Every structure is written in C-alpha cells, then in structure tokens.
Amino acid sequence: MCILLALITFTFLTITSGSKGVLITDTIMFGLFTIATIVGAFIIVKDAGGWTESIQAVTKINPDIFSWHIQYQALLYC
C-alpha cells in the first residue's frame, strides 16, 4: 500500500510540476536509496559477523575480488 501511495504521489508531482518536479523527485529518491544502501550494508555486515568475517566470506566465494590484478587488465594493452 505504501509503495502504491508513493508511486501515485511522485507521478502526480512529476506531471503537475514539470522539470522542477522531476529534479525534486530524483533528489528525494537519490537520498532515500543512498540511506537504504548504507543501512542495508551495515545490517548485512552485522549479520555476517563483522567486517573481517564479511571480507573473508566474500574472498572465499571469489578470491580475486579485492585484487588489484584482475583478469581484464590484458585488455588495456590491446
């Protein structure tokens, strides 16, 4: 229900206010998504056991994820 209400509100604001409304809604959505990303990251890291455990878990899945020497580096010299 809240998503539908937000959709209707942002659509109405965009249609009635033109470019200024688009700038306002984009700014609001950027702030909302930024806050959600930061809060979500902290929750995920906390549930994984902390920063060290999170990094160890990720490197077990992909050992090269934090490496400066990636496989695509050879493409730069072609």
N, C-alpha and C positions, 0 to 999 in steps of 0.2 A: 504494500500500500504506500509506503514512504517513497519507494522508487518511482511509482506512478505519479505521485504528487510532485516530486522533484522534476520529473520529466515534463509534466504539464506546466509547472511554474517557469522552468528555463525556456521552454518552447514559447510560451506567451511573452516572456520578457524579450526574447530574441526577435520575435515577429513585430512587436509593438515599438521597439526602440532602435532597430536597425543596427548599424555598425557599432555604435556605442554599447548597445546591449550585448552584442557578441563579445566585445572586449571585456565587459564586466563578467559575463558568464564564464568565459575562458579563464579569466583570472581566478574566479571563485573555484572552478573545477581544478585548476592547477594547484591551488593551495590545499584543497581537500585531498587530492591524490597524493601530494607530497607528504602531508601529515599521515595519511593512511599507510604509505610506504614505509615511513620511518617507524611508526608504531608497530606495523606488521613485522618489520625486520627485527626489532627488539624482542617481540614476542616469540618469533621463530628461533632466534638465537638463545633466548632464555629456556625454551622448551628443549633445545638440543643439548643443553648443559653448559652453556657459556661460549665465549668467543673461541677459546682454544679448541674445545671439543667440536665446535661447528666447522672450523677450518680443517681439522683432522678428518672429520666425516666427509667433507667435500673433496679433499685430496685423495681419499680412498676411492671415491667414485671416478674422479678424473685427476690423475697425478700432475698433469701439466697445466692445470687451470690457473695457478699463481706463478707460472714460469714466465720469465722474460723471453725465453727461446721457444717460440711457437712454431708449428709446422708451416705456417703460411709465410714465414719470413723469406723463403726462397722465391716467392712470387715478386718481391720487391726488386730483385735483381734481373728480371726478365726484360 
